[in-house]
Amino acid sequence: MASTDGLVPITRAFLSSYYDKYPFGPLSNDVARLTSEIRSIISELQQRSPLNQGESLLLEEASHQPPHKIDENMWKNRESIEEILYLLERSHWPTLLQQQSTPEDAKLTSLLERLKVKFQNTLKILESFQSKNAELVFNTVMTYMPQDFRGTLIRQQRERSERSKQAEVDALVNSGGSIRDRYALLWKQQMDRRRQLAQLGAATGVYRTLVKYLVGVPQVLLDFIRKINDDDG
């Protein structure tokens, strides 16, 4: 088990002071300008061709306020990228565009193909970041757990849980679930993971008995994971 020397309570104020060292620059004015232009284009397209049910749902989703949790924002970004990639599949293009009957159509299809590659690369980066970050958080927590049967039990519980979650996603996809359905499930599963960490910190749920034997685990770590889901954590 790692040394607890120097550990301090991991509070909202502590994290705020830490991230103050890494300020973000303001967004470019181009963001607001381009957003306004895109909304104008969407409005014009709606007047020419009314949206179907699926398209209306996507527009409604894009009009919502961003989620409060950074974690949820990342899942929503992934969902949006997958929806875009779906629309960029050649089979989903308008028939005339697929036929490339004019030089303009050929230029547009080339542009769409390049955009598709960029979105695919962005999705891979985001998926990799989330996966590595999840492993980092779990391994950091495990660093302060006893490196004996108790730590093994926690790892085994996590592995069983992840296999069950993947099977749930596979079943949804095989039954014809939409991208939206899949990401609703993925976010639910992510909240389940966070609740399990909170249970570990609060000594409840599947960890109630085990935590009684976690002698020496720093209380500041247990307090942090217990409050990990607080909106104003």
C-alpha positions as a printed Julia matrix, in Angstrom:
233×3 Matrix{Float64}:
   0.0     0.0     0.0
   1.37    3.46   -0.93
   2.56    5.91    1.69
  -0.1     8.35    2.94
   2.41   11.05    3.83
   1.37   14.42    2.45
  -2.22   13.41    1.65
  -4.75   16.18    2.21
  -8.57   16.21    1.97
  -9.53   16.17   -1.74
 -12.22   18.86   -1.61
 -13.83   21.12   -4.22
 -11.7    24.01   -2.93
  -8.5    21.93   -3.17
  -9.22   20.86   -6.75
 -10.18   24.43   -7.69
  -6.88   25.8    -6.4
  -5.01   23.03   -8.24
  -6.65   23.74  -11.6
  -6.17   27.5   -11.15
  -2.54   26.77  -12.07
  -3.68   25.69  -15.55
  -5.96   28.47  -16.83
  -7.78   28.1   -20.13
  -7.6    30.84  -22.7
 -10.91   32.35  -23.79
 -12.74   30.79  -26.73
 -12.12   32.41  -30.07
 -14.83   34.8   -31.25
 -15.04   32.57  -34.33
 -16.83   29.94  -32.22
 -19.85   32.16  -31.61
 -19.8    33.4   -35.2
 -19.62   29.94  -36.73
 -22.28   28.63  -34.35
 -24.61   31.41  -35.43
 -23.92   30.69  -39.1
 -24.6    26.98  -38.65
 -27.9    27.7   -36.9
 -28.9    29.99  -39.78
 -28.1    27.26  -42.31
 -30.14   24.74  -40.3
 -33.09   27.13  -40.17
 -32.92   27.68  -43.93
 -32.71   23.94  -44.62
 -35.73   23.31  -42.39
 -37.79   25.74  -44.46
 -36.84   23.95  -47.68
 -37.14   20.4   -46.34
 -38.9    19.69  -43.01
 -36.94   17.46  -40.63
 -38.01   13.89  -40.02
 -38.47   12.55  -36.48
 -34.87   11.42  -36.07
 -33.45   14.69  -37.37
 -35.75   16.71  -35.11
 -34.51   14.68  -32.14
 -30.89   15.44  -33.02
 -31.63   19.15  -33.37
 -33.38   19.19  -30.01
 -30.42   17.41  -28.43
 -27.97   19.96  -29.88
 -30.06   22.83  -28.52
 -29.85   21.65  -24.89
 -27.56   23.24  -22.32
 -24.28   21.29  -21.93
 -24.39   18.69  -19.12
 -23.13   19.82  -15.71
 -20.61   16.99  -15.33
 -17.45   17.0   -17.47
 -17.68   13.22  -17.65
 -21.18   13.39  -19.15
 -20.0    16.03  -21.63
 -17.43   13.59  -22.96
 -20.03   10.86  -23.45
 -22.34   13.34  -25.18
 -19.48   14.4   -27.47
 -18.89   10.77  -28.39
 -22.58   10.27  -29.09
 -22.71   13.36  -31.3
 -19.62   12.25  -33.25
 -21.11    8.81  -33.86
 -24.35   10.39  -35.08
 -22.32   12.57  -37.47
 -20.35    9.56  -38.72
 -23.62    7.72  -39.33
 -24.85   10.59  -41.5
 -21.51   10.74  -43.32
 -21.83    7.15  -44.51
 -22.23    7.23  -48.3
 -25.44    5.16  -48.09
 -27.05    7.98  -46.1
 -26.21   10.73  -48.6
 -28.93   12.14  -50.87
 -29.3    10.02  -54.03
 -28.14   12.79  -56.38
 -25.02   13.32  -54.31
 -24.22    9.6   -54.37
 -24.4     9.69  -58.18
 -21.92   12.61  -58.36
 -23.56   13.89  -61.52
 -21.82   17.29  -61.44
 -18.28   18.56  -60.65
 -19.74   20.33  -57.61
 -21.1    17.01  -56.32
 -17.68   15.42  -56.76
 -16.05   18.22  -54.72
 -18.64   17.9   -52.0
 -18.25   14.12  -51.73
 -14.49   14.55  -51.44
 -15.01   17.06  -48.63
 -17.42   14.74  -46.82
 -14.95   11.87  -47.02
 -12.21   14.03  -45.49
 -14.58   15.17  -42.74
 -15.44   11.56  -42.0
 -11.78   10.68  -41.46
 -11.32   13.65  -39.11
 -14.35   12.67  -37.02
 -13.18    9.04  -36.89
  -9.78   10.14  -35.6
 -11.38   12.47  -33.05
 -13.61    9.65  -31.79
 -10.61    7.35  -31.35
  -8.75   10.02  -29.36
 -11.74   10.63  -27.1
 -12.34    6.9   -26.52
  -8.65    6.39  -25.71
  -8.61    9.35  -23.3
 -11.65    8.08  -21.4
 -10.31    4.53  -21.21
  -6.88    5.6   -19.96
  -8.4     8.07  -17.49
 -10.72    5.41  -16.05
  -7.77    3.05  -15.55
  -5.72    5.83  -13.97
  -8.45    6.68  -11.45
  -9.03    3.04  -10.53
  -5.32    2.27  -10.22
  -4.78    5.39   -8.09
  -7.49    4.25   -5.7
  -6.06    0.72   -5.66
  -2.6     2.08   -4.81
  -3.92    2.91   -1.35
  -5.75   -0.4    -0.88
  -4.14   -3.38    0.88
  -2.2    -5.43   -1.67
  -3.63   -8.76   -0.51
  -6.91  -10.68   -0.84
  -8.9    -7.5    -0.15
  -7.43   -5.68   -3.15
  -7.86   -8.84   -5.24
 -11.55   -9.01   -4.31
 -12.08   -5.4    -5.4
 -10.35   -6.02   -8.75
 -12.35   -9.21   -9.33
 -15.59   -7.39   -8.58
 -14.67   -4.69  -11.09
 -13.77   -7.23  -13.79
 -17.07   -9.09  -13.34
 -18.96   -5.81  -13.46
 -17.22   -4.71  -16.68
 -17.94   -8.03  -18.41
 -21.59   -7.74  -17.44
 -21.76   -4.16  -18.74
 -20.2    -5.11  -22.09
 -22.65   -7.98  -22.49
 -25.5    -5.55  -21.84
 -24.24   -3.19  -24.57
 -23.77   -6.07  -27.03
 -27.31   -7.28  -26.4
 -28.71   -3.8   -27.04
 -26.76   -3.43  -30.32
 -27.77   -6.91  -31.51
 -31.43   -6.11  -30.84
 -31.24   -3.05  -33.11
 -30.75   -0.32  -30.49
 -29.98    3.14  -31.85
 -26.86    5.21  -31.2
 -28.91    7.28  -28.78
 -30.11    4.15  -26.97
 -26.55    2.83  -26.7
 -25.17    6.04  -25.23
 -28.05    6.32  -22.78
 -27.02    2.85  -21.57
 -23.29    3.72  -21.56
 -23.93    6.81  -19.41
 -26.11    4.77  -17.04
 -23.26    2.27  -16.74
 -20.78    5.06  -16.09
 -22.93    6.35  -13.25
 -23.08    2.78  -11.92
 -19.26    2.77  -11.82
 -19.24    6.06   -9.94
 -21.85    4.74   -7.5
 -19.68    1.69   -6.85
 -16.77    3.95   -5.97
 -19.08    5.94   -3.7
 -20.19    2.67   -2.07
 -16.56    1.79   -1.42
 -16.03    5.14    0.28
 -19.24    4.87    2.33
 -18.87    1.16    3.13
 -22.24    0.29    1.59
 -23.6    -2.04   -1.09
 -21.32   -4.85   -2.29
 -18.38   -3.36   -0.37
 -20.07   -3.1     3.04
 -18.41   -6.17    4.53
 -15.1    -5.73    2.73
 -14.49   -2.14    3.85
 -14.61   -3.25    7.48
 -11.31   -4.97    6.78
  -9.66   -2.07    4.9
  -7.58   -1.02    7.86
  -5.05    1.67    6.96
  -6.85    3.04    3.89
  -6.55    6.87    4.08
  -9.81    8.45    5.2
  -9.29   11.38    2.82
  -9.4     8.9    -0.09
 -12.57    7.23    1.2
 -14.17   10.65    1.75
 -13.31   11.71   -1.8
 -14.74    8.66   -3.55
 -17.79    8.71   -1.25
 -18.65   12.2    -2.57
 -17.56   11.61   -6.17
 -21.11   11.99   -7.51
 -22.04   15.17   -5.63
 -23.21   17.84   -8.09
 -21.17   20.45   -6.22
 -18.67   17.85   -5.03
